[in-house]
Amino acid sequence: MGKTTNAEIKAGGREFTGRHMLLIVVAFFAVIVSVNLFMAYSAVSTFSGLEVRNGYVASQQFNRNRDAQEALGWTVLASFEGEDYVRLDFTGENGAFIPAETIAVINATIGRPTERQDDQDLIFERTAEGYYLAPIEPLRAGKWYLRLMANAADGTLFNQRLTLYVSER
């Protein structure tokens, strides 16, 4: 077994040098860094991560708002009414629908937990039966959050985030 010479390597192909190895390693890490930068940009541009503008102020008001909301005694159940409507059932402590004059305003948005591009603002109308319906555009399969803000007639704010699931069609 003899030693391979450069002439024999060159006859069968190009010589693999340290420079080639360096280029391969640099190219590999360039791809990794590029993909990481793209994914970081995509994550930040689709969801800011902020729930409130000022966390300190929100924390100071949280207990007061929660106690006022619980004093209303409301329970809300969200569901889909077919594929075209979201239904809200506002019930009191006795399980009956809350009278229409008790709820002054309902604002709601349905959207994905991680992105805002599919968000839809919902406009609810009370039905004769006592529940509320809002038309929606078709939703993709998966997990959706319904962010609900309602005002009682006395001005008490009612906030709730409800989770809904859309199954594959």
C-alpha positions as CSV (number, residue, x, y, z in Angstrom):
1,M,0.0,0.0,0.0
2,G,1.6,3.1,-1.2
3,K,0.9,6.7,-0.5
4,T,-1.5,8.4,-2.9
5,T,0.1,11.3,-4.8
6,N,-1.5,14.5,-5.9
7,A,-1.1,13.4,-9.5
8,E,-3.2,10.3,-8.8
9,I,-5.9,12.4,-7.1
10,K,-6.1,14.9,-9.9
11,A,-6.3,12.1,-12.5
12,G,-9.5,10.8,-10.8
13,G,-11.1,14.2,-10.1
14,R,-10.4,17.4,-8.2
15,E,-8.5,17.4,-5.0
16,F,-10.7,18.0,-1.8
17,T,-8.9,20.7,0.2
18,G,-9.5,22.6,3.4
19,R,-10.9,25.4,1.3
20,H,-13.7,23.1,0.0
21,M,-14.5,22.0,3.5
22,L,-14.7,25.6,4.7
23,L,-17.1,26.5,1.9
24,I,-19.3,23.6,2.7
25,V,-19.4,24.5,6.4
26,V,-20.1,28.2,5.7
27,A,-22.8,27.4,3.2
28,F,-24.5,25.0,5.7
29,F,-24.6,27.6,8.5
30,A,-25.7,30.3,6.0
31,V,-28.7,28.2,5.2
32,I,-29.5,27.6,8.9
33,V,-29.1,31.3,9.8
34,S,-31.3,32.4,6.8
35,V,-34.1,30.0,7.8
36,N,-33.9,31.1,11.4
37,L,-34.1,34.8,10.4
38,F,-37.1,34.1,8.1
39,M,-39.0,32.2,10.8
40,A,-38.3,34.9,13.4
41,Y,-39.5,37.6,11.1
42,S,-42.6,35.6,10.3
43,A,-43.4,35.0,14.0
44,V,-43.0,38.7,14.9
45,S,-44.9,40.1,11.9
46,T,-48.0,37.9,12.5
47,F,-48.4,38.2,16.2
48,S,-47.1,40.9,18.5
49,G,-47.6,39.0,21.7
50,L,-49.3,41.9,23.3
51,E,-52.7,41.5,25.0
52,V,-52.8,45.0,26.6
53,R,-50.8,48.2,25.9
54,N,-49.7,48.7,29.5
55,G,-49.4,45.6,31.7
56,Y,-48.9,47.5,34.9
57,V,-52.2,49.6,34.6
58,A,-54.1,46.5,33.5
59,S,-52.9,44.5,36.5
60,Q,-54.0,47.3,38.9
61,Q,-57.6,47.2,37.5
62,F,-57.8,43.4,37.0
63,N,-59.2,42.4,40.4
64,R,-61.8,45.2,40.4
65,N,-63.0,44.4,36.9
66,R,-63.1,40.7,37.6
67,D,-65.2,41.2,40.8
68,A,-67.6,43.4,38.9
69,Q,-67.9,40.9,36.1
70,E,-68.5,38.0,38.4
71,A,-71.2,40.1,40.2
72,L,-73.2,40.2,37.0
73,G,-73.7,36.4,37.2
74,W,-73.5,35.9,33.5
75,T,-72.4,32.7,31.8
76,V,-71.6,32.7,28.1
77,L,-71.6,29.7,25.8
78,A,-70.4,30.1,22.2
79,S,-71.1,27.7,19.4
80,F,-71.4,27.5,15.7
81,E,-74.9,27.6,14.2
82,G,-74.2,25.7,10.9
83,E,-71.2,27.0,9.0
84,D,-72.4,30.6,8.6
85,Y,-73.2,31.8,12.1
86,V,-71.7,32.1,15.6
87,R,-74.2,31.7,18.4
88,L,-73.8,33.2,21.9
89,D,-76.0,32.1,24.8
90,F,-75.9,34.7,27.7
91,T,-77.5,33.0,30.7
92,G,-77.9,34.1,34.3
93,E,-77.4,32.3,37.5
94,N,-80.8,30.6,37.1
95,G,-79.8,29.3,33.7
96,A,-82.4,31.4,31.8
97,F,-81.4,33.8,29.0
98,I,-80.5,37.3,30.2
99,P,-83.1,39.9,29.3
100,A,-82.2,42.0,26.3
101,E,-82.3,45.3,28.2
102,T,-79.5,44.0,30.5
103,I,-76.9,43.9,27.7
104,A,-76.2,47.2,26.2
105,V,-73.4,46.4,23.7
106,I,-71.7,43.3,22.4
107,N,-68.4,43.4,20.6
108,A,-66.6,40.3,19.5
109,T,-63.8,39.2,17.2
110,I,-63.1,35.6,16.1
111,G,-59.6,34.8,15.1
112,R,-56.7,32.4,15.4
113,P,-54.6,32.2,18.6
114,T,-51.4,33.0,16.8
115,E,-52.2,35.3,13.9
116,R,-54.4,38.2,13.2
117,Q,-54.8,38.0,9.4
118,D,-58.0,35.8,9.7
119,D,-59.7,37.9,12.4
120,Q,-63.3,38.8,11.8
121,D,-65.3,41.4,13.8
122,L,-68.7,40.0,14.6
123,I,-72.0,41.9,14.8
124,F,-74.5,40.0,16.9
125,E,-78.3,40.4,16.8
126,R,-80.6,39.0,19.4
127,T,-83.1,36.3,18.3
128,A,-86.7,36.0,19.4
129,E,-85.6,32.9,21.4
130,G,-83.1,35.0,23.5
131,Y,-79.7,34.0,22.1
132,Y,-77.5,36.1,19.8
133,L,-76.3,35.3,16.3
134,A,-73.6,36.8,14.1
135,P,-72.8,35.9,10.5
136,I,-69.3,34.8,9.7
137,E,-67.1,34.1,6.7
138,P,-66.1,30.5,6.3
139,L,-63.4,29.5,8.7
140,R,-60.5,27.1,8.1
141,A,-60.3,24.0,10.2
142,G,-58.5,24.3,13.6
143,K,-58.6,26.3,16.8
144,W,-60.3,29.7,17.0
145,Y,-60.6,32.2,19.8
146,L,-63.7,34.3,20.3
147,R,-62.7,37.5,22.1
148,L,-65.9,38.9,23.7
149,M,-66.5,42.3,25.2
150,A,-70.0,43.1,26.3
151,N,-71.3,46.1,28.4
152,A,-74.1,45.6,30.8
153,A,-76.8,48.3,30.9
154,D,-75.2,49.7,34.1
155,G,-71.8,50.1,32.3
156,T,-70.1,47.0,33.8
157,L,-67.6,45.5,31.3
158,F,-67.8,41.8,30.6
159,N,-64.7,40.2,29.0
160,Q,-64.3,36.6,28.0
161,R,-62.2,34.6,25.6
162,L,-63.9,31.5,24.4
163,T,-62.3,28.7,22.4
164,L,-64.0,27.2,19.4
165,Y,-62.9,24.4,17.1
166,V,-63.7,24.0,13.4
167,S,-63.4,20.4,12.2
168,E,-62.3,19.3,8.7
169,R,-65.1,19.4,6.2
